[in-house]
Amino acid sequence: MAADKGTILSWLADLCAAIVTDDDDLADTAGRITDAADLGASDFAAEALDIMRVIAESVTDAAGFDRIVIPDTVAAGDTRDAMTVLVALGLAIGGCRVDWRARPQARKARSRIASAGSDGLAVASAMGGDGADLYSWLSSIIDVACRLISDIAANAVPIVKVQTGVSLPSTVLAYQLYGDAARAADLVDVAGSATPLVMPTLFDALAS
C-alpha cells in the first residue's frame, strides 16, 4: 500500500506554518506543497524531502526542533514510514541550526537525531536496492549532524541547580546570577518556568 500523499502534505503544511517565518519561503513552500499532490510517486518522494529540508532550515530554536515529530494519529504502514524518513532528515538539519547553549540540551538533541536517524535508515534499508541511494545520502547527513552537535555539546555551558529561599522575578535572578538582567529570558527558558515574575525556588540554570 502506497503512502498517503494527503496525510503527508497536510503534516508538512502544518510544520511549514509553525516553523517557517520568512514570508517568501512560506509562500513558496505552501505553493510547492499544493502542487506536490499531483506528482508521481518518485517525484513526490523527492519533493517531500526537499520541502522538509526547507522547513528544517527555518528552525531557529528548540521549540521549532521539537515540532518535527510524527503525529500520534498516524498508524504503522507506508505513510508512517515515509514520515519517519522525513523526520530523520528534518531533525538532522534543524538540530544543527539551533544555538544549543546548555550541554544537556545539546546532548539530548544529538540523541534524538541519532534515534530518529536510526529509524529512518531502517526504513531505507527495508526498501532493498531501491533504497540504497536514500540510505547512503541520509546516513551521511545524520553522521555530520551528530558530529556537529557533539562539538556543540563539548563547548556548551553545563547546567547547575539553583536554590533560593524565596521566589523572585527572573530579571532579579538573572542579574544576581550573571550580572545581566537582560538574560532573564534565557533563565526562564532553561528553567522551564511558566511564571517569569515568580520563579520557582529550585530550578536549572546555565552555569555561566
Buried (B, 14 or more C-beta within 10 A) or exposed (E): EEBBBEBBBEBBBEBBEBBBEEEEBBEBBBEBBEEBEEBEEEEBBEBBBBBBBBBBBBBBBBEBBBBBBBEEEBEEEEBBBBBBBBBBBBBBBBBBBBEBBBBBBBBBBBEBBBEBBEBBBBBBEEBEEEBEEBBEEBBEBBEEBBEBBEEBBEEBBEBEEBEBEEEBBBBBBBBEBBEEBEBBEBBBBBBEBEEBEEBBEEBBBBEE
